[in-house]
Amino acid sequence: MGVVLALGAALAYGLSDFLGGLLSRRASPWAIAMLAQLVGAITVTIAAATTTSALTASDLGWGAASGIGSGLGTAFLYRGLGGGQMNVVAPLSALGAAVVPVAVGFGLGERPGTLTWIGIVCALPAIWLVSRAGSDVAAAAGRAAGVRDGLLAGASFGLLFVALGQVPESAGLWPLALGQWVAFVVLAVGARLVAAPVRAAGSQILAAAGAVGVCAAVATVLYQLAARSQLVSVAAVLTSLYPALTVALAAAFLHERVNRTQACGLALAVAAVVLVALP
């Protein structure tokens, strides 16, 4: 069941990123990110209010940590994308989001089976390959900045996954709701610090941004549920396969060509899922 939930989280994150990318072409990416985060926070808060929980200070602390990771990860990601380094930032951020939980999980004593380890080994390069948008690279200085932002974003998203993996089922969804609000504050502060321009957006774009937020919120909830019934290292790696759906949707609806590198990544992603899902 944990594998299914993690893959569901990957699908929801992939859809969220695809829609968010489309909207960012018509409005300020920071405005879209903050609005989506706000809607996500409201959605999770409403869901949390309908569930019972036995909260502890530790649970809320992990929830807040997840929000810091989510907010910082999104901020570094947008800074890198804003610098035109998508080919560098996107794969590194997704890869970091998978590697950090694997390393932390191993340090905490998680020991996946042999087939699962092989699946993880297949998934890590798959995440990188699927995210590659092409062979063009920018100047060395710009590429170095993209590497920096990609690594920082990946480490931050890794913190999000690790923190949520420490929240017990008894805590319900309140730690996650707190994390969503913390992430919104972090994004708002980040936009203020970089003086991000906010272009006016029509009602249709605002509604679509809300849908992005709901998708992201659903993805985060599914990941937390997956981490409760599966090793954090496995749940994080499977969830980090989300770029595969983004690439597939772009190919289907925007007629973007899937290059050979991405095709290899998609094949590895399928192999990884099959290996991890085997008993």
Contacts in CASP RR format, 6 or more apart in sequence:
PFRMAT RR
TARGET T0000
AUTHOR 0000-0000-0000
METHOD contacts of the structure
MODEL  1
MGVVLALGAALAYGLSDFLGGLLSRRASPWAIAMLAQLVGAITVTIAAAT
TTSALTASDLGWGAASGIGSGLGTAFLYRGLGGGQMNVVAPLSALGAAVV
PVAVGFGLGERPGTLTWIGIVCALPAIWLVSRAGSDVAAAAGRAAGVRDG
LLAGASFGLLFVALGQVPESAGLWPLALGQWVAFVVLAVGARLVAAPVRA
AGSQILAAAGAVGVCAAVATVLYQLAARSQLVSVAAVLTSLYPALTVALA
AAFLHERVNRTQACGLALAVAAVVLVALP
1 229 0 8 1.000
1 230 0 8 1.000
2 225 0 8 1.000
2 226 0 8 1.000
2 229 0 8 1.000
2 230 0 8 1.000
2 235 0 8 1.000
3 226 0 8 1.000
3 230 0 8 1.000
3 234 0 8 1.000
3 238 0 8 1.000
3 273 0 8 1.000
3 276 0 8 1.000
3 277 0 8 1.000
5 222 0 8 1.000
5 223 0 8 1.000
5 225 0 8 1.000
5 226 0 8 1.000
5 229 0 8 1.000
5 230 0 8 1.000
5 235 0 8 1.000
6 222 0 8 1.000
6 223 0 8 1.000
6 226 0 8 1.000
6 230 0 8 1.000
6 234 0 8 1.000
6 235 0 8 1.000
6 236 0 8 1.000
6 238 0 8 1.000
6 239 0 8 1.000
7 238 0 8 1.000
7 239 0 8 1.000
7 241 0 8 1.000
7 273 0 8 1.000
8 219 0 8 1.000
8 222 0 8 1.000
9 219 0 8 1.000
9 220 0 8 1.000
9 222 0 8 1.000
9 223 0 8 1.000
9 226 0 8 1.000
9 235 0 8 1.000
9 238 0 8 1.000
9 239 0 8 1.000
9 242 0 8 1.000
10 219 0 8 1.000
10 238 0 8 1.000
10 239 0 8 1.000
10 240 0 8 1.000
10 241 0 8 1.000
10 242 0 8 1.000
10 244 0 8 1.000
10 245 0 8 1.000
11 219 0 8 1.000
11 242 0 8 1.000
11 245 0 8 1.000
12 215 0 8 1.000
12 216 0 8 1.000
12 218 0 8 1.000
12 219 0 8 1.000
12 222 0 8 1.000
13 215 0 8 1.000
13 216 0 8 1.000
13 219 0 8 1.000
13 239 0 8 1.000
13 242 0 8 1.000
14 219 0 8 1.000
14 242 0 8 1.000
14 243 0 8 1.000
14 244 0 8 1.000
14 245 0 8 1.000
14 246 0 8 1.000
14 249 0 8 1.000
15 215 0 8 1.000
15 245 0 8 1.000
15 246 0 8 1.000
15 249 0 8 1.000
16 36 0 8 1.000
16 212 0 8 1.000
16 213 0 8 1.000
16 215 0 8 1.000
16 216 0 8 1.000
16 219 0 8 1.000
17 242 0 8 1.000
17 243 0 8 1.000
17 246 0 8 1.000
18 245 0 8 1.000
18 246 0 8 1.000
18 249 0 8 1.000
18 250 0 8 1.000
19 208 0 8 1.000
19 211 0 8 1.000
19 212 0 8 1.000
19 215 0 8 1.000
20 32 0 8 1.000
20 36 0 8 1.000
20 209 0 8 1.000
20 212 0 8 1.000
21 29 0 8 1.000
21 32 0 8 1.000
22 208 0 8 1.000
23 32 0 8 1.000
23 205 0 8 1.000
23 208 0 8 1.000
23 209 0 8 1.000
23 212 0 8 1.000
24 32 0 8 1.000
26 201 0 8 1.000
26 205 0 8 1.000
27 199 0 8 1.000
27 200 0 8 1.000
27 201 0 8 1.000
27 202 0 8 1.000
27 205 0 8 1.000
27 209 0 8 1.000
28 196 0 8 1.000
28 197 0 8 1.000
28 198 0 8 1.000
28 199 0 8 1.000
28 201 0 8 1.000
29 78 0 8 1.000
29 81 0 8 1.000
29 82 0 8 1.000
29 196 0 8 1.000
30 78 0 8 1.000
30 187 0 8 1.000
30 191 0 8 1.000
30 194 0 8 1.000
30 196 0 8 1.000
30 198 0 8 1.000
31 196 0 8 1.000
31 198 0 8 1.000
31 199 0 8 1.000
31 201 0 8 1.000
31 209 0 8 1.000
32 201 0 8 1.000
32 205 0 8 1.000
32 209 0 8 1.000
32 212 0 8 1.000
33 74 0 8 1.000
33 78 0 8 1.000
33 187 0 8 1.000
34 184 0 8 1.000
34 187 0 8 1.000
34 188 0 8 1.000
34 191 0 8 1.000
35 206 0 8 1.000
35 209 0 8 1.000
35 210 0 8 1.000
35 213 0 8 1.000
36 209 0 8 1.000
36 210 0 8 1.000
36 212 0 8 1.000
36 213 0 8 1.000
36 216 0 8 1.000
37 71 0 8 1.000
37 74 0 8 1.000
37 180 0 8 1.000
37 183 0 8 1.000
37 184 0 8 1.000
37 187 0 8 1.000
37 213 0 8 1.000
37 216 0 8 1.000
38 184 0 8 1.000
39 209 0 8 1.000
39 210 0 8 1.000
39 212 0 8 1.000
39 213 0 8 1.000
39 214 0 8 1.000
39 217 0 8 1.000
40 180 0 8 1.000
40 210 0 8 1.000
40 213 0 8 1.000
40 214 0 8 1.000
40 216 0 8 1.000
40 217 0 8 1.000
41 177 0 8 1.000
41 179 0 8 1.000
41 180 0 8 1.000
41 181 0 8 1.000
41 183 0 8 1.000
41 184 0 8 1.000
41 217 0 8 1.000
43 213 0 8 1.000
43 214 0 8 1.000
43 217 0 8 1.000
43 218 0 8 1.000
44 173 0 8 1.000
44 176 0 8 1.000
44 177 0 8 1.000
44 180 0 8 1.000
44 217 0 8 1.000
44 220 0 8 1.000
44 221 0 8 1.000
45 177 0 8 1.000
45 180 0 8 1.000
45 181 0 8 1.000
47 173 0 8 1.000
47 177 0 8 1.000
47 221 0 8 1.000
48 172 0 8 1.000
48 173 0 8 1.000
48 174 0 8 1.000
48 176 0 8 1.000
48 177 0 8 1.000
51 172 0 8 1.000
51 173 0 8 1.000
52 172 0 8 1.000
53 170 0 8 1.000
53 171 0 8 1.000
53 172 0 8 1.000
53 173 0 8 1.000
53 174 0 8 1.000
54 170 0 8 1.000
54 171 0 8 1.000
55 171 0 8 1.000
55 172 0 8 1.000
55 174 0 8 1.000
55 175 0 8 1.000
56 171 0 8 1.000
59 167 0 8 1.000
59 168 0 8 1.000
59 171 0 8 1.000
59 174 0 8 1.000
59 175 0 8 1.000
60 174 0 8 1.000
60 175 0 8 1.000
60 178 0 8 1.000
61 175 0 8 1.000
61 178 0 8 1.000
62 163 0 8 1.000
62 164 0 8 1.000
62 165 0 8 1.000
62 166 0 8 1.000
62 167 0 8 1.000
62 175 0 8 1.000
63 163 0 8 1.000
63 164 0 8 1.000
63 167 0 8 1.000
63 175 0 8 1.000
63 176 0 8 1.000
63 178 0 8 1.000
63 179 0 8 1.000
63 182 0 8 1.000
64 175 0 8 1.000
64 178 0 8 1.000
64 179 0 8 1.000
64 182 0 8 1.000
65 159 0 8 1.000
65 163 0 8 1.000
66 159 0 8 1.000
66 160 0 8 1.000
66 163 0 8 1.000
66 164 0 8 1.000
66 167 0 8 1.000
66 175 0 8 1.000
66 176 0 8 1.000
66 179 0 8 1.000
66 182 0 8 1.000
67 160 0 8 1.000
67 163 0 8 1.000
67 178 0 8 1.000
67 179 0 8 1.000
67 180 0 8 1.000
67 182 0 8 1.000
67 183 0 8 1.000
67 186 0 8 1.000
68 156 0 8 1.000
68 159 0 8 1.000
68 182 0 8 1.000
68 183 0 8 1.000
68 186 0 8 1.000
69 156 0 8 1.000
69 157 0 8 1.000
69 158 0 8 1.000
69 159 0 8 1.000
69 160 0 8 1.000
69 163 0 8 1.000
69 183 0 8 1.000
69 186 0 8 1.000
70 156 0 8 1.000
70 157 0 8 1.000
70 160 0 8 1.000
70 179 0 8 1.000
70 180 0 8 1.000
70 182 0 8 1.000
70 183 0 8 1.000
70 186 0 8 1.000
70 220 0 8 1.000
71 156 0 8 1.000
71 182 0 8 1.000
71 183 0 8 1.000
71 186 0 8 1.000
71 187 0 8 1.000
72 152 0 8 1.000
72 153 0 8 1.000
72 156 0 8 1.000
72 159 0 8 1.000
72 186 0 8 1.000
73 93 0 8 1.000
73 152 0 8 1.000
73 153 0 8 1.000
73 154 0 8 1.000
73 156 0 8 1.000
73 157 0 8 1.000
73 160 0 8 1.000
74 153 0 8 1.000
74 183 0 8 1.000
74 187 0 8 1.000
75 186 0 8 1.000
75 187 0 8 1.000
75 190 0 8 1.000
76 93 0 8 1.000
76 149 0 8 1.000
76 150 0 8 1.000
76 152 0 8 1.000
76 153 0 8 1.000
76 154 0 8 1.000
76 156 0 8 1.000
77 89 0 8 1.000
77 90 0 8 1.000
77 93 0 8 1.000
77 149 0 8 1.000
77 150 0 8 1.000
77 153 0 8 1.000
79 149 0 8 1.000
79 194 0 8 1.000
80 89 0 8 1.000
80 145 0 8 1.000
80 146 0 8 1.000
80 149 0 8 1.000
80 150 0 8 1.000
80 153 0 8 1.000
81 89 0 8 1.000
81 90 0 8 1.000
83 142 0 8 1.000
83 145 0 8 1.000
83 146 0 8 1.000
84 138 0 8 1.000
85 138 0 8 1.000
85 142 0 8 1.000
85 143 0 8 1.000
85 145 0 8 1.000
85 146 0 8 1.000
85 149 0 8 1.000
86 133 0 8 1.000
87 132 0 8 1.000
87 133 0 8 1.000
87 134 0 8 1.000
87 136 0 8 1.000
87 137 0 8 1.000
88 137 0 8 1.000
88 143 0 8 1.000
88 146 0 8 1.000
88 147 0 8 1.000
88 150 0 8 1.000
89 146 0 8 1.000
89 149 0 8 1.000
89 150 0 8 1.000
89 153 0 8 1.000
90 131 0 8 1.000
90 133 0 8 1.000
90 243 0 8 1.000
91 127 0 8 1.000
91 128 0 8 1.000
91 129 0 8 1.000
91 130 0 8 1.000
91 131 0 8 1.000
91 132 0 8 1.000
91 243 0 8 1.000
92 128 0 8 1.000
92 146 0 8 1.000
92 147 0 8 1.000
92 150 0 8 1.000
92 151 0 8 1.000
92 153 0 8 1.000
92 154 0 8 1.000
93 150 0 8 1.000
93 153 0 8 1.000
93 154 0 8 1.000
93 157 0 8 1.000
94 127 0 8 1.000
94 128 0 8 1.000
94 131 0 8 1.000
94 154 0 8 1.000
94 157 0 8 1.000
94 240 0 8 1.000
94 242 0 8 1.000
94 243 0 8 1.000
95 124 0 8 1.000
95 127 0 8 1.000
95 128 0 8 1.000
95 131 0 8 1.000
95 154 0 8 1.000
95 240 0 8 1.000
96 151 0 8 1.000
96 154 0 8 1.000
96 155 0 8 1.000
96 157 0 8 1.000
96 158 0 8 1.000
96 240 0 8 1.000
97 154 0 8 1.000
97 157 0 8 1.000
97 158 0 8 1.000
97 160 0 8 1.000
97 161 0 8 1.000
97 236 0 8 1.000
97 239 0 8 1.000
97 240 0 8 1.000
98 123 0 8 1.000
98 124 0 8 1.000
98 127 0 8 1.000
98 158 0 8 1.000
98 236 0 8 1.000
98 237 0 8 1.000
98 240 0 8 1.000
99 124 0 8 1.000
100 154 0 8 1.000
100 155 0 8 1.000
100 157 0 8 1.000
100 158 0 8 1.000
100 159 0 8 1.000
100 161 0 8 1.000
100 162 0 8 1.000
100 236 0 8 1.000
101 158 0 8 1.000
101 161 0 8 1.000
101 162 0 8 1.000
101 232 0 8 1.000
101 233 0 8 1.000
101 235 0 8 1.000
101 236 0 8 1.000
101 237 0 8 1.000
102 120 0 8 1.000
102 233 0 8 1.000
102 236 0 8 1.000
102 237 0 8 1.000
104 162 0 8 1.000
104 232 0 8 1.000
104 233 0 8 1.000
105 162 0 8 1.000
105 231 0 8 1.000
105 232 0 8 1.000
105 233 0 8 1.000
106 233 0 8 1.000
110 231 0 8 1.000
110 232 0 8 1.000
110 233 0 8 1.000
112 120 0 8 1.000
112 231 0 8 1.000
112 233 0 8 1.000
112 234 0 8 1.000
115 275 0 8 1.000
115 276 0 8 1.000
115 278 0 8 1.000
116 231 0 8 1.000
116 234 0 8 1.000
116 275 0 8 1.000
116 276 0 8 1.000
118 275 0 8 1.000
119 237 0 8 1.000
119 271 0 8 1.000
119 272 0 8 1.000
119 275 0 8 1.000
119 276 0 8 1.000
120 233 0 8 1.000
120 234 0 8 1.000
120 237 0 8 1.000
120 272 0 8 1.000
120 276 0 8 1.000
122 268 0 8 1.000
122 269 0 8 1.000
122 271 0 8 1.000
122 272 0 8 1.000
122 275 0 8 1.000
123 237 0 8 1.000
123 238 0 8 1.000
123 240 0 8 1.000
123 241 0 8 1.000
123 268 0 8 1.000
123 269 0 8 1.000
123 272 0 8 1.000
123 276 0 8 1.000
124 237 0 8 1.000
125 265 0 8 1.000
125 268 0 8 1.000
126 241 0 8 1.000
126 244 0 8 1.000
126 265 0 8 1.000
126 266 0 8 1.000
126 268 0 8 1.000
126 269 0 8 1.000
126 271 0 8 1.000
126 272 0 8 1.000
127 240 0 8 1.000
127 241 0 8 1.000
127 243 0 8 1.000
127 269 0 8 1.000
129 261 0 8 1.000
129 262 0 8 1.000
129 264 0 8 1.000
129 265 0 8 1.000
129 268 0 8 1.000
130 241 0 8 1.000
130 243 0 8 1.000
130 244 0 8 1.000
130 247 0 8 1.000
130 262 0 8 1.000
130 265 0 8 1.000
130 266 0 8 1.000
130 269 0 8 1.000
131 243 0 8 1.000
131 247 0 8 1.000
132 259 0 8 1.000
132 261 0 8 1.000
132 262 0 8 1.000
134 259 0 8 1.000
134 261 0 8 1.000
137 143 0 8 1.000
158 236 0 8 1.000
161 223 0 8 1.000
161 227 0 8 1.000
161 232 0 8 1.000
161 235 0 8 1.000
161 236 0 8 1.000
161 239 0 8 1.000
162 232 0 8 1.000
162 236 0 8 1.000
164 175 0 8 1.000
164 176 0 8 1.000
164 220 0 8 1.000
164 223 0 8 1.000
164 224 0 8 1.000
164 227 0 8 1.000
165 224 0 8 1.000
165 227 0 8 1.000
165 228 0 8 1.000
165 232 0 8 1.000
165 235 0 8 1.000
167 175 0 8 1.000
167 176 0 8 1.000
167 224 0 8 1.000
167 228 0 8 1.000
168 228 0 8 1.000
169 228 0 8 1.000
173 221 0 8 1.000
173 224 0 8 1.000
176 220 0 8 1.000
176 221 0 8 1.000
176 224 0 8 1.000
180 217 0 8 1.000
180 220 0 8 1.000
190 196 0 8 1.000
191 198 0 8 1.000
201 209 0 8 1.000
219 239 0 8 1.000
219 242 0 8 1.000
223 235 0 8 1.000
223 236 0 8 1.000
223 239 0 8 1.000
226 235 0 8 1.000
226 238 0 8 1.000
226 239 0 8 1.000
227 235 0 8 1.000
227 236 0 8 1.000
234 276 0 8 1.000
237 272 0 8 1.000
237 276 0 8 1.000
238 272 0 8 1.000
238 273 0 8 1.000
238 276 0 8 1.000
241 269 0 8 1.000
241 272 0 8 1.000
241 273 0 8 1.000
244 265 0 8 1.000
244 266 0 8 1.000
244 269 0 8 1.000
247 256 0 8 1.000
247 258 0 8 1.000
247 262 0 8 1.000
247 266 0 8 1.000
248 258 0 8 1.000
248 266 0 8 1.000
250 256 0 8 1.000
251 257 0 8 1.000
251 258 0 8 1.000
258 266 0 8 1.000
END
